[in-house]
Amino acid sequence: MSPTAQRPLTIGFLLAPGVAVMDLFGAHAVFGFAPQTELHMLWKTRDAISALPPFPIAATTTFADCPDDLDALVVGAVPADVIADEEVVAFVRRHASRARYVIGICGGVLLLGAAGLLDGRRATTNFHVLDALAGLGAQPVGGGDVVIDGNLYTAGPATGGFEAALLVLAELRGVEQAKHVELTIEYHPRPPFNVGTPELAGPALANEVLAAHAWFFDPCKDAARAMYGRGR
């Protein structure tokens, strides 16, 4: 048995006011059902905050108390003001550089880019912000699958969190344990309308959805570009 399998895994999840909670739930379920795993929900304070869509959550571990060497750091989509927060960007940069694996889900990949963690690396995200990745130093990859570049695992929203976490769990604990968890949570997506990508949905619906959420993602792209530019 490897040393990693003999000790608890230490997994960190970045919280923030307005975090897209669905980006974290999938990865949280995967790692949470793995044995001997310590889960740290991370934010500046332990005060209650509201996620997006509205959902009350609170950190279990403050930035100051975060373990130095995480086995995985999971970052989901956060609002523009969080991406523009120098304390948050510095925290993510520091702990991502020390973590064994980094998982960026949906718009959370923008925060990784703002921290300079995408330079020269293949990465994906949601279809709202894929066009911003090249400007953050990344090699953008579309298509909806988990993209792996070294210890960086990036994915789109919702199911992406489950899939990236299962792949990382397989690296940390072996494929058999990842299979055990996949069956435990009965992960077997069956979308009822099969329109979960812009290609499947068609241009009319894709453009409608882009317009509906531009209020959130456009400022996020601007904030990520600005923070990335400061680090050049």
C-alpha positions as YAML, in Angstrom:
chain: A
units: angstrom
residues:
- id: 1
  name: MET
  ca: [0.00, 0.00, 0.00]
- id: 2
  name: SER
  ca: [1.38, 3.40, -0.94]
- id: 3
  name: PRO
  ca: [2.09, 6.08, 1.69]
- id: 4
  name: THR
  ca: [-0.76, 8.16, 0.30]
- id: 5
  name: ALA
  ca: [-3.22, 5.30, 0.86]
- id: 6
  name: GLN
  ca: [-2.03, 4.81, 4.45]
- id: 7
  name: ARG
  ca: [-2.81, 8.32, 5.62]
- id: 8
  name: PRO
  ca: [-5.90, 10.50, 5.36]
- id: 9
  name: LEU
  ca: [-6.23, 12.48, 2.18]
- id: 10
  name: THR
  ca: [-6.47, 16.22, 2.74]
- id: 11
  name: ILE
  ca: [-8.82, 17.92, 0.29]
- id: 12
  name: GLY
  ca: [-9.55, 21.65, 0.17]
- id: 13
  name: PHE
  ca: [-12.59, 23.30, -1.41]
- id: 14
  name: LEU
  ca: [-12.57, 27.05, -1.97]
- id: 15
  name: LEU
  ca: [-15.74, 28.71, -0.73]
- id: 16
  name: ALA
  ca: [-16.69, 32.35, -1.27]
- id: 17
  name: PRO
  ca: [-19.84, 34.44, -1.22]
- id: 18
  name: GLY
  ca: [-21.60, 33.63, -4.48]
- id: 19
  name: VAL
  ca: [-19.65, 30.46, -5.26]
- id: 20
  name: ALA
  ca: [-21.45, 28.21, -7.75]
- id: 21
  name: VAL
  ca: [-22.27, 25.50, -5.26]
- id: 22
  name: MET
  ca: [-23.00, 22.80, -7.84]
- id: 23
  name: ASP
  ca: [-19.35, 22.98, -8.92]
- id: 24
  name: LEU
  ca: [-18.27, 21.83, -5.47]
- id: 25
  name: PHE
  ca: [-20.99, 19.33, -4.56]
- id: 26
  name: GLY
  ca: [-19.87, 16.70, -7.06]
- id: 27
  name: ALA
  ca: [-16.24, 16.70, -5.98]
- id: 28
  name: HIS
  ca: [-17.27, 16.92, -2.33]
- id: 29
  name: ALA
  ca: [-19.43, 13.81, -2.70]
- id: 30
  name: VAL
  ca: [-16.64, 11.86, -4.41]
- id: 31
  name: PHE
  ca: [-13.97, 12.66, -1.85]
- id: 32
  name: GLY
  ca: [-16.44, 12.58, 1.03]
- id: 33
  name: PHE
  ca: [-17.37, 8.96, 0.35]
- id: 34
  name: ALA
  ca: [-13.72, 7.93, 0.08]
- id: 35
  name: PRO
  ca: [-12.43, 6.52, 3.39]
- id: 36
  name: GLN
  ca: [-9.86, 8.35, 5.48]
- id: 37
  name: THR
  ca: [-10.38, 11.73, 3.90]
- id: 38
  name: GLU
  ca: [-10.27, 15.12, 5.59]
- id: 39
  name: LEU
  ca: [-12.40, 17.75, 3.84]
- id: 40
  name: HIS
  ca: [-11.62, 21.42, 4.38]
- id: 41
  name: MET
  ca: [-14.17, 23.99, 3.24]
- id: 42
  name: LEU
  ca: [-11.99, 27.08, 2.91]
- id: 43
  name: TRP
  ca: [-12.73, 30.78, 3.25]
- id: 44
  name: LYS
  ca: [-11.40, 33.83, 5.07]
- id: 45
  name: THR
  ca: [-13.76, 33.33, 8.01]
- id: 46
  name: ARG
  ca: [-16.21, 30.70, 9.26]
- id: 47
  name: ASP
  ca: [-19.15, 33.08, 8.99]
- id: 48
  name: ALA
  ca: [-22.19, 31.84, 7.07]
- id: 49
  name: ILE
  ca: [-22.27, 32.92, 3.43]
- id: 50
  name: SER
  ca: [-24.68, 32.36, 0.55]
- id: 51
  name: ALA
  ca: [-23.78, 30.42, -2.56]
- id: 52
  name: LEU
  ca: [-25.19, 30.65, -6.09]
- id: 53
  name: PRO
  ca: [-28.01, 29.72, -6.44]
- id: 54
  name: PRO
  ca: [-28.86, 30.90, -2.91]
- id: 55
  name: PHE
  ca: [-27.73, 28.20, -0.50]
- id: 56
  name: PRO
  ca: [-26.36, 28.82, 3.01]
- id: 57
  name: ILE
  ca: [-22.86, 27.47, 3.58]
- id: 58
  name: ALA
  ca: [-19.96, 28.14, 5.93]
- id: 59
  name: ALA
  ca: [-16.28, 27.33, 5.90]
- id: 60
  name: THR
  ca: [-14.86, 24.73, 8.25]
- id: 61
  name: THR
  ca: [-11.30, 26.02, 7.88]
- id: 62
  name: THR
  ca: [-10.06, 29.58, 7.50]
- id: 63
  name: PHE
  ca: [-7.34, 30.56, 5.06]
- id: 64
  name: ALA
  ca: [-5.00, 31.02, 8.02]
- id: 65
  name: ASP
  ca: [-5.63, 27.45, 9.22]
- id: 66
  name: CYS
  ca: [-5.47, 25.72, 5.84]
- id: 67
  name: PRO
  ca: [-3.04, 22.78, 5.79]
- id: 68
  name: ASP
  ca: [0.09, 23.60, 3.83]
- id: 69
  name: ASP
  ca: [0.19, 20.52, 1.64]
- id: 70
  name: LEU
  ca: [-3.23, 19.58, 0.26]
- id: 71
  name: ASP
  ca: [-3.66, 16.41, -1.73]
- id: 72
  name: ALA
  ca: [-6.16, 18.30, -3.89]
- id: 73
  name: LEU
  ca: [-7.49, 21.84, -4.10]
- id: 74
  name: VAL
  ca: [-10.92, 22.21, -5.71]
- id: 75
  name: VAL
  ca: [-11.94, 25.59, -7.16]
- id: 76
  name: GLY
  ca: [-15.41, 26.26, -8.57]
- id: 77
  name: ALA
  ca: [-16.89, 29.36, -10.19]
- id: 78
  name: VAL
  ca: [-16.84, 32.49, -8.05]
- id: 79
  name: PRO
  ca: [-18.03, 36.04, -8.76]
- id: 80
  name: ALA
  ca: [-15.85, 38.76, -10.26]
- id: 81
  name: ASP
  ca: [-15.21, 40.50, -6.94]
- id: 82
  name: VAL
  ca: [-13.69, 37.29, -5.58]
- id: 83
  name: ILE
  ca: [-11.48, 36.85, -8.65]
- id: 84
  name: ALA
  ca: [-10.34, 40.46, -8.17]
- id: 85
  name: ASP
  ca: [-9.54, 39.91, -4.48]
- id: 86
  name: GLU
  ca: [-5.76, 39.88, -4.09]
- id: 87
  name: GLU
  ca: [-5.95, 37.88, -0.84]
- id: 88
  name: VAL
  ca: [-7.97, 35.14, -2.54]
- id: 89
  name: VAL
  ca: [-5.70, 35.03, -5.59]
- id: 90
  name: ALA
  ca: [-2.59, 34.83, -3.41]
- id: 91
  name: PHE
  ca: [-4.15, 32.05, -1.32]
- id: 92
  name: VAL
  ca: [-5.07, 30.03, -4.40]
- id: 93
  name: ARG
  ca: [-1.65, 30.57, -5.98]
- id: 94
  name: ARG
  ca: [0.18, 29.48, -2.83]
- id: 95
  name: HIS
  ca: [-1.86, 26.38, -2.09]
- id: 96
  name: ALA
  ca: [-2.27, 25.29, -5.69]
- id: 97
  name: SER
  ca: [1.49, 25.42, -6.13]
- id: 98
  name: ARG
  ca: [1.90, 23.06, -3.17]
- id: 99
  name: ALA
  ca: [-1.07, 20.74, -3.77]
- id: 100
  name: ARG
  ca: [-0.57, 17.35, -5.36]
- id: 101
  name: TYR
  ca: [-3.57, 17.98, -7.63]
- id: 102
  name: VAL
  ca: [-5.57, 21.05, -8.60]
- id: 103
  name: ILE
  ca: [-9.16, 20.73, -9.82]
- id: 104
  name: GLY
  ca: [-10.74, 23.69, -11.61]
- id: 105
  name: ILE
  ca: [-14.46, 23.41, -12.29]
- id: 106
  name: CYS
  ca: [-16.49, 25.67, -14.58]
- id: 107
  name: GLY
  ca: [-15.67, 29.35, -14.05]
- id: 108
  name: GLY
  ca: [-13.28, 28.40, -11.25]
- id: 109
  name: VAL
  ca: [-10.73, 27.95, -14.01]
- id: 110
  name: LEU
  ca: [-10.77, 31.74, -14.43]
- id: 111
  name: LEU
  ca: [-9.55, 32.13, -10.86]
- id: 112
  name: LEU
  ca: [-6.73, 29.68, -11.56]
- id: 113
  name: GLY
  ca: [-5.86, 31.76, -14.61]
- id: 114
  name: ALA
  ca: [-5.95, 34.98, -12.60]
- id: 115
  name: ALA
  ca: [-3.38, 33.39, -10.28]
- id: 116
  name: GLY
  ca: [-1.11, 32.56, -13.23]
- id: 117
  name: LEU
  ca: [-1.63, 28.82, -12.88]
- id: 118
  name: LEU
  ca: [-2.69, 28.13, -16.48]
- id: 119
  name: ASP
  ca: [0.43, 29.38, -18.28]
- id: 120
  name: GLY
  ca: [1.25, 27.00, -21.12]
- id: 121
  name: ARG
  ca: [-1.21, 24.40, -19.90]
- id: 122
  name: ARG
  ca: [-4.18, 22.76, -21.58]
- id: 123
  name: ALA
  ca: [-7.43, 23.61, -19.83]
- id: 124
  name: THR
  ca: [-11.18, 23.72, -20.27]
- id: 125
  name: THR
  ca: [-14.12, 25.41, -18.56]
- id: 126
  name: ASN
  ca: [-17.75, 26.18, -19.40]
- id: 127
  name: PHE
  ca: [-18.81, 27.48, -22.81]
- id: 128
  name: HIS
  ca: [-19.47, 30.95, -21.39]
- id: 129
  name: VAL
  ca: [-15.80, 31.67, -20.67]
- id: 130
  name: LEU
  ca: [-13.79, 29.27, -22.84]
- id: 131
  name: ASP
  ca: [-12.88, 32.20, -25.09]
- id: 132
  name: ALA
  ca: [-11.06, 33.88, -22.18]
- id: 133
  name: LEU
  ca: [-8.59, 31.09, -21.43]
- id: 134
  name: ALA
  ca: [-6.05, 31.93, -24.14]
- id: 135
  name: GLY
  ca: [-5.73, 35.42, -22.67]
- id: 136
  name: LEU
  ca: [-4.87, 33.81, -19.34]
- id: 137
  name: GLY
  ca: [-1.96, 31.87, -20.78]
- id: 138
  name: ALA
  ca: [-3.80, 28.59, -21.32]
- id: 139
  name: GLN
  ca: [-4.23, 26.34, -24.33]
- id: 140
  name: PRO
  ca: [-8.06, 26.16, -24.45]
- id: 141
  name: VAL
  ca: [-9.72, 22.80, -25.05]
- id: 142
  name: GLY
  ca: [-13.44, 22.54, -25.79]
- id: 143
  name: GLY
  ca: [-15.61, 19.48, -26.01]
- id: 144
  name: GLY
  ca: [-16.86, 18.94, -22.48]
- id: 145
  name: ASP
  ca: [-14.44, 16.27, -21.23]
- id: 146
  name: VAL
  ca: [-12.12, 16.58, -18.26]
- id: 147
  name: VAL
  ca: [-8.80, 17.99, -19.48]
- id: 148
  name: ILE
  ca: [-5.67, 16.76, -17.73]
- id: 149
  name: ASP
  ca: [-2.33, 18.56, -17.91]
- id: 150
  name: GLY
  ca: [0.09, 17.25, -15.33]
- id: 151
  name: ASN
  ca: [-1.52, 17.71, -11.92]
- id: 152
  name: LEU
  ca: [-4.12, 20.15, -13.28]
- id: 153
  name: TYR
  ca: [-7.61, 18.74, -13.91]
- id: 154
  name: THR
  ca: [-10.17, 21.11, -15.42]
- id: 155
  name: ALA
  ca: [-13.78, 20.50, -16.37]
- id: 156
  name: GLY
  ca: [-17.09, 22.14, -17.07]
- id: 157
  name: PRO
  ca: [-19.84, 22.58, -14.46]
- id: 158
  name: ALA
  ca: [-22.11, 20.06, -12.73]
- id: 159
  name: THR
  ca: [-21.01, 16.59, -13.89]
- id: 160
  name: GLY
  ca: [-17.48, 17.90, -14.42]
- id: 161
  name: GLY
  ca: [-16.95, 18.08, -10.67]
- id: 162
  name: PHE
  ca: [-17.84, 14.41, -10.23]
- id: 163
  name: GLU
  ca: [-15.68, 13.27, -13.13]
- id: 164
  name: ALA
  ca: [-12.57, 15.29, -12.35]
- id: 165
  name: ALA
  ca: [-12.71, 14.22, -8.70]
- id: 166
  name: LEU
  ca: [-13.13, 10.55, -9.61]
- id: 167
  name: LEU
  ca: [-10.09, 10.74, -11.88]
- id: 168
  name: VAL
  ca: [-8.01, 12.42, -9.18]
- id: 169
  name: LEU
  ca: [-9.20, 9.91, -6.59]
- id: 170
  name: ALA
  ca: [-8.03, 7.12, -8.91]
- id: 171
  name: GLU
  ca: [-4.58, 8.71, -8.97]
- id: 172
  name: LEU
  ca: [-4.47, 9.16, -5.20]
- id: 173
  name: ARG
  ca: [-6.03, 5.88, -4.09]
- id: 174
  name: GLY
  ca: [-6.23, 3.63, -7.12]
- id: 175
  name: VAL
  ca: [-8.86, 2.83, -9.72]
- id: 176
  name: GLU
  ca: [-10.64, 0.26, -7.55]
- id: 177
  name: GLN
  ca: [-11.43, 2.79, -4.83]
- id: 178
  name: ALA
  ca: [-12.59, 5.30, -7.45]
- id: 179
  name: LYS
  ca: [-14.89, 2.63, -8.90]
- id: 180
  name: HIS
  ca: [-16.21, 1.89, -5.42]
- id: 181
  name: VAL
  ca: [-17.12, 5.55, -4.94]
- id: 182
  name: GLU
  ca: [-18.60, 5.86, -8.43]
- id: 183
  name: LEU
  ca: [-20.99, 3.03, -7.64]
- id: 184
  name: THR
  ca: [-21.63, 4.29, -4.10]
- id: 185
  name: ILE
  ca: [-23.00, 7.53, -5.51]
- id: 186
  name: GLU
  ca: [-24.50, 5.68, -8.52]
- id: 187
  name: TYR
  ca: [-22.89, 8.16, -10.88]
- id: 188
  name: HIS
  ca: [-24.48, 7.49, -14.27]
- id: 189
  name: PRO
  ca: [-25.73, 10.71, -15.89]
- id: 190
  name: ARG
  ca: [-28.78, 10.43, -18.13]
- id: 191
  name: PRO
  ca: [-29.76, 13.93, -19.24]
- id: 192
  name: PRO
  ca: [-33.50, 13.99, -19.95]
- id: 193
  name: PHE
  ca: [-33.32, 16.49, -22.82]
- id: 194
  name: ASN
  ca: [-29.75, 15.92, -24.08]
- id: 195
  name: VAL
  ca: [-28.99, 19.61, -24.59]
- id: 196
  name: GLY
  ca: [-26.13, 19.88, -22.09]
- id: 197
  name: THR
  ca: [-23.58, 21.26, -24.57]
- id: 198
  name: PRO
  ca: [-23.97, 24.17, -27.01]
- id: 199
  name: GLU
  ca: [-23.42, 21.74, -29.89]
- id: 200
  name: LEU
  ca: [-26.29, 19.54, -28.73]
- id: 201
  name: ALA
  ca: [-28.51, 22.50, -27.87]
- id: 202
  name: GLY
  ca: [-28.06, 24.36, -31.15]
- id: 203
  name: PRO
  ca: [-27.26, 28.03, -31.68]
- id: 204
  name: ALA
  ca: [-30.63, 29.49, -30.68]
- id: 205
  name: LEU
  ca: [-30.72, 27.96, -27.21]
- id: 206
  name: ALA
  ca: [-26.96, 28.35, -26.73]
- id: 207
  name: ASN
  ca: [-27.12, 32.08, -27.46]
- id: 208
  name: GLU
  ca: [-30.15, 32.46, -25.19]
- id: 209
  name: VAL
  ca: [-28.28, 30.85, -22.29]
- id: 210
  name: LEU
  ca: [-25.12, 32.87, -22.97]
- id: 211
  name: ALA
  ca: [-27.12, 36.09, -22.82]
- id: 212
  name: ALA
  ca: [-28.96, 35.03, -19.67]
- id: 213
  name: HIS
  ca: [-25.76, 34.56, -17.67]
- id: 214
  name: ALA
  ca: [-23.54, 37.25, -19.18]
- id: 215
  name: TRP
  ca: [-24.21, 39.40, -16.09]
- id: 216
  name: PHE
  ca: [-22.16, 36.91, -14.07]
- id: 217
  name: PHE
  ca: [-19.52, 35.63, -16.45]
- id: 218
  name: ASP
  ca: [-18.54, 38.77, -18.39]
- id: 219
  name: PRO
  ca: [-17.29, 40.60, -15.26]
- id: 220
  name: CYS
  ca: [-15.52, 37.39, -14.20]
- id: 221
  name: LYS
  ca: [-13.58, 37.32, -17.47]
- id: 222
  name: ASP
  ca: [-12.64, 40.98, -17.10]
- id: 223
  name: ALA
  ca: [-11.49, 40.46, -13.51]
- id: 224
  name: ALA
  ca: [-9.41, 37.41, -14.42]
- id: 225
  name: ARG
  ca: [-7.69, 39.26, -17.27]
- id: 226
  name: ALA
  ca: [-6.92, 42.21, -15.01]
- id: 227
  name: MET
  ca: [-5.46, 40.05, -12.23]
- id: 228
  name: TYR
  ca: [-3.47, 37.96, -14.69]
- id: 229
  name: GLY
  ca: [-2.07, 41.11, -16.25]
- id: 230
  name: ARG
  ca: [-0.85, 42.38, -12.88]
- id: 231
  name: GLY
  ca: [1.29, 39.30, -12.50]
- id: 232
  name: ARG
  ca: [3.10, 39.71, -15.82]
...
